[in-house]
């Protein structure tokens, strides 16, 4: 079970990671900017302007950015006044991607199951009796 301090530390760590992601980079998919038209669902094929190795690097980085974005959704359960500016920044980054990128929309809605399982470990003690 995650303590309150651990939760805040997780959010702080992930918020700082979000701040380090360049503004033009999509936070939910591997695209590095809006003009990036590479097909990331075909990782073994070179892109229009990138090698297979660079594509793999972007996919890995995109997955990390996605995880940071999901972890920051934990702010929604906190007192809004405590995280107001961070919450606004996170929402703005997510909305920007979700409004313009089909890959971000697909990833956000289809790839969060790992996160939901992870969150359940934060709130449920393994020794807790379940009814």
N, C-alpha and C positions, 0 to 999 in steps of 0.2 A: 504494500500500500504506500502511496506517495504522500509524504508529509507536505504541509503547507509551504514550508521553506523549500523543499525539493521542487515543488510545483513552480514557485516563483523563480527559482534558479534556472529551471528548464526554460521558462518563458524568457528570462533575461538573456540567457545564452542564445536562444533561437532568434530573439529580436536583434541582437548584435550581428548574427549571421545574415539576417534579412537586410540590415543596413549595408553590409558588405557586398551585396549582390547589386551589380550595376543597374541603374534605373531602367534601361532599355531591355534588360534581360527578362524573359518570361519566368515567373516564379513557379509555374506549374508544369512546364514542359521543357524540352531541351533547346528551344529556340533562343538564340542569343539576342535577337531584336526582331522587329516587325517585318523586316525584309528577308529574314531567314526562311527560305522555302524548302529546305532539305527534308527528305522523307525519313524521319527518325524511326518509323515502324519497320524499316528495312535496314537494320544496323550493319549487315554484311555487305552492303553496296555503298560505293563512294557517293558522296553528294554532288550537287552542282559545282560547288567550289571547295569541298573539303574531302579529306581522305577518310578511309574507314576508321583509322586510328583516332582522328579528330572527332569523327561522329561518335565513336564509343566514349571518348572523353566528355563530349557534350551531353550524351545520354546519362552518364554517371553523375555529372554535375547537375543536370536537370532533375534527376531523382533526389539528390541531396536538397536542392531548392524546394522541391515538392514536399519533402519530409519536414523541412523548416516551416513551410507554410501551414502544413497540417498541425504541427506542434503548436503553432501560434494560435490556432483556433481555440486552444484551452483558455485564452483570455476572455472568451465569451462567457465563461462561468465565474469570472471575478467581478468585483465591484468596478463598474465602468469608470468611476471617478479615479480609481487607482491607476488604471491603464489607459486612460482616455486618449492621449496623443499616440501611444503605441498602437492602440486598437484602430484608430483612424488611419494611420499609415499602413497597417497591415490590410485593412479593408480596401483602401485605395489601390494598393498593388494587386490584390486579388481581382477586384472589379475590373481593373484595366486589362488584365489578361483574359478574364472570362467574357468580356464584351467583344473582344476582337480576335480570339484565337480558338479555333475548333479543337485543336490538340489539347489546349489547357482545359476546356470544358469537358472533353472526354476523360481526361486524366482525373480531374477533380471529382467527377461523379462515379467513376468506375474503379479507381485504384485506392480508395480510402479504407478498404476492409482491414488491411494490416494495422492501420492507425486505430480503428475502432476496437480491435482486439487488444492493442497495446494500452489504450485508455482504460479498458476494463480491468487491467492489472493494476492500474493506478488507484482505482476506487474500491477494489474488492481484495480483501486479504485472502491468501490461499488457504488459510486455516478457518476461515469464516464458514459457518454452516449455511448451506443454501436450502431454501424452502421450495 
